[in-house]
Amino acid sequence: MQHLMYSLSAQKMYLYILGLVAPWFAYRWYKNSRRVPNKEDKYVYITGCDSGFGNLLARHLDKLGFNVIACCYTEKGEDELKENASDRLTTFHLDVTDSTSVSETAALIKTLVGQKGLWAVVNNAGVALPSGPTDWLTIDDYKDMIAVNLCGVIDVTLSVLPLIKKARGRVVNVASVFGRVTPFGGPYCVSKYGVESFNDSLRLNMAPFGIKVACIEPGFFKTNVTDVVGMQNNLRKLWDRLPQDVKDDYGPSFLNDSIEMLTQRFRMLTDSNLMKVVSCMEHAVSAVHPRTRYSAGWDAKFFWLPVSYMPTCISDRLLRKHSPTIKPKVSAR
Ligand SMILES: NC(=O)c1ccc[n+]([C@@H]2O[C@H](COP(=O)([O-])OP(=O)(O)OC[C@H]3O[C@@H](n4cnc5c(N)ncnc54)[C@H](OP(=O)(O)O)[C@@H]3O)[C@@H](O)[C@H]2O)c1
């Protein structure tokens, strides 16, 4: 009898929890699914549309009916995109490291959008090489990547902010899960942490003007940025230019061990479904209630983000365990 009473009250409790949780999920689903009206009146400026996420996003938003301003780094990128898009899509050449190119593009966009203003800018252009252990890199390596990944984001945003204010629009910044955790050396994580910080200050400062700011933090996806051959060549190139004493510190097997580990990890981790990232970008651009942060990819959600919240002593042990072992040349000890 007592057992029956217990199971009935447990059942009641589960129903009670379900009664609370189900409406909450339904409300969240409804909130997430609402999209802004009049897409045909809205202009979206995307950087780095030659390939990868930027290219797919440009074509996706074009299909959804937005007026896409797709900026490409190369003429080839522009031509290919035009062939695969509607007449609504406009392409411009843009080098985000060149302030003249950025301001000329902003002037062209101002003329194009007129009184409507600019609905959104998606700061997507980025590079990931050179990457390697910190003492393999020079200050110029850092400056060059920061010029694209961070200063480019800031310059492009500032150049069109008045137009975004006019439309009470959005800024979408493509950072990375490596703007939250640093598993390798070099300027990539440094630049992406910078993007996170710029993103956060912009979100706070622009809220009073009705501008929404969202940050996309993808894990590993299969694009040019994660091309294994490019990564292998990058490591060889960095190794070749090292002075002999630094090579001796790392030992003769370090380069090959690193290349082997990198190849294995990248093959295992990179996700080829770029739509996972592009759907987040699309939500940030077109949802009535965009989120402030989007973690795209299983590795980002279930590995890198949890690692970023771990105490440093634990995350360092974990990350070092999965790094190639340093076996210095005996005479170098
Ligand atoms: N793939 C990933 O796993 C991953 C993960 C996290 C974050 N991200 C970020 O996602 C963004 C897009 O990268 P992706 O993975 O789609 O790689 P991608 O295919 O290489 O796209 C990057 C784009 O940026 C362009 N670009 C490079 N330098 C530029 C410059 N100075 N000015 C203007 N455009 C320039 C590239 O042009 P070219 O092709 O002509 O060089 C390319 O179109 C990047 O910010 C990247 O850091 C990628």
The ligand as an SDF file (V2000), in Angstrom:
LIG
                    3D

 48 52  0  0  0  0  0  0  0  0999 V2000
   36.2850   26.4640  -40.3850 N   0  0  0  0  0  0  0  0  0  0  0  0
   36.3160   26.4270  -39.0790 C   0  0  0  0  0  0  0  0  0  0  0  0
   36.4800   25.3730  -38.4710 O   0  0  0  0  0  0  0  0  0  0  0  0
   36.1230   27.7090  -38.2980 C   0  0  0  0  0  0  0  0  0  0  0  0
   35.9270   27.5860  -36.9120 C   0  0  0  0  0  0  0  0  0  0  0  0
   35.7410   28.7280  -36.1640 C   0  0  0  0  0  0  0  0  0  0  0  0
   35.7230   29.9750  -36.7740 C   0  0  0  0  0  0  0  0  0  0  0  0
   35.9110   30.0660  -38.1140 N   0  0  0  0  0  0  0  0  0  0  0  0
   35.8810   31.4090  -38.7080 C   0  0  0  0  0  0  0  0  0  0  0  0
   34.9160   31.4570  -39.7370 O   0  0  0  0  0  0  0  0  0  0  0  0
   35.2310   32.5140  -40.6380 C   0  0  0  0  0  0  0  0  0  0  0  0
   35.1140   32.0290  -42.0570 C   0  0  0  0  0  0  0  0  0  0  0  0
   36.1120   31.0600  -42.3010 O   0  0  0  0  0  0  0  0  0  0  0  0
   35.8720   29.7330  -43.1400 P   0  0  0  0  0  0  0  0  0  0  0  0
   36.0630   28.6050  -42.2230 O   0  0  0  0  0  0  0  0  0  0  0  0
   34.6070   29.8390  -43.9210 O   0  0  0  0  0  0  0  0  0  0  0  0
   37.1760   29.7370  -44.0920 O   0  0  0  0  0  0  0  0  0  0  0  0
   37.4010   30.3170  -45.5730 P   0  0  0  0  0  0  0  0  0  0  0  0
   36.6600   29.5000  -46.5390 O   0  0  0  0  0  0  0  0  0  0  0  0
   38.8680   30.4240  -45.7480 O   0  0  0  0  0  0  0  0  0  0  0  0
   36.7410   31.7610  -45.5130 O   0  0  0  0  0  0  0  0  0  0  0  0
   37.4390   32.9090  -45.1190 C   0  0  0  0  0  0  0  0  0  0  0  0
   37.1760   33.9820  -46.1330 C   0  0  0  0  0  0  0  0  0  0  0  0
   37.8520   35.1900  -45.7530 O   0  0  0  0  0  0  0  0  0  0  0  0
   38.4860   35.7050  -46.9270 C   0  0  0  0  0  0  0  0  0  0  0  0
   39.6140   36.5700  -46.5960 N   0  0  0  0  0  0  0  0  0  0  0  0
   40.8610   36.2220  -46.1960 C   0  0  0  0  0  0  0  0  0  0  0  0
   41.6010   37.3290  -46.0240 N   0  0  0  0  0  0  0  0  0  0  0  0
   40.8080   38.3790  -46.3160 C   0  0  0  0  0  0  0  0  0  0  0  0
   41.0080   39.7800  -46.3300 C   0  0  0  0  0  0  0  0  0  0  0  0
   42.1830   40.3400  -46.0030 N   0  0  0  0  0  0  0  0  0  0  0  0
   39.9630   40.5810  -46.6850 N   0  0  0  0  0  0  0  0  0  0  0  0
   38.7830   40.0480  -47.0240 C   0  0  0  0  0  0  0  0  0  0  0  0
   38.5370   38.7380  -47.0440 N   0  0  0  0  0  0  0  0  0  0  0  0
   39.5360   37.9160  -46.6930 C   0  0  0  0  0  0  0  0  0  0  0  0
   38.9150   34.4670  -47.6810 C   0  0  0  0  0  0  0  0  0  0  0  0
   39.2000   34.7760  -49.0480 O   0  0  0  0  0  0  0  0  0  0  0  0
   40.1250   33.7550  -49.8900 P   0  0  0  0  0  0  0  0  0  0  0  0
   39.4060   32.4420  -49.8900 O   0  0  0  0  0  0  0  0  0  0  0  0
   40.2090   34.3730  -51.2270 O   0  0  0  0  0  0  0  0  0  0  0  0
   41.4300   33.7170  -49.1560 O   0  0  0  0  0  0  0  0  0  0  0  0
   37.6760   33.6010  -47.5220 C   0  0  0  0  0  0  0  0  0  0  0  0
   36.6880   33.9520  -48.4400 O   0  0  0  0  0  0  0  0  0  0  0  0
   36.6430   32.9740  -40.2550 C   0  0  0  0  0  0  0  0  0  0  0  0
   36.5490   34.1660  -39.5020 O   0  0  0  0  0  0  0  0  0  0  0  0
   37.1730   31.8310  -39.3970 C   0  0  0  0  0  0  0  0  0  0  0  0
   38.1430   32.2430  -38.4800 O   0  0  0  0  0  0  0  0  0  0  0  0
   36.1230   28.9720  -38.8950 C   0  0  0  0  0  0  0  0  0  0  0  0
  1  2  1  0
  2  3  2  0
  2  4  1  0
  4  5  1  0
  4 48  2  0
  5  6  2  0
  6  7  1  0
  7  8  2  0
  8  9  1  0
  8 48  1  0
  9 10  1  0
  9 46  1  0
 10 11  1  0
 11 12  1  0
 11 44  1  0
 12 13  1  0
 13 14  1  0
 14 15  2  0
 14 16  1  0
 14 17  1  0
 17 18  1  0
 18 19  2  0
 18 20  1  0
 18 21  1  0
 21 22  1  0
 22 23  1  0
 23 24  1  0
 23 42  1  0
 24 25  1  0
 25 26  1  0
 25 36  1  0
 26 27  1  0
 26 35  1  0
 27 28  2  0
 28 29  1  0
 29 30  1  0
 29 35  2  0
 30 31  1  0
 30 32  2  0
 32 33  1  0
 33 34  2  0
 34 35  1  0
 36 37  1  0
 36 42  1  0
 37 38  1  0
 38 39  2  0
 38 40  1  0
 38 41  1  0
 42 43  1  0
 44 45  1  0
 44 46  1  0
 46 47  1  0
M  CHG  2   8   1  16  -1
M  END
$$$$
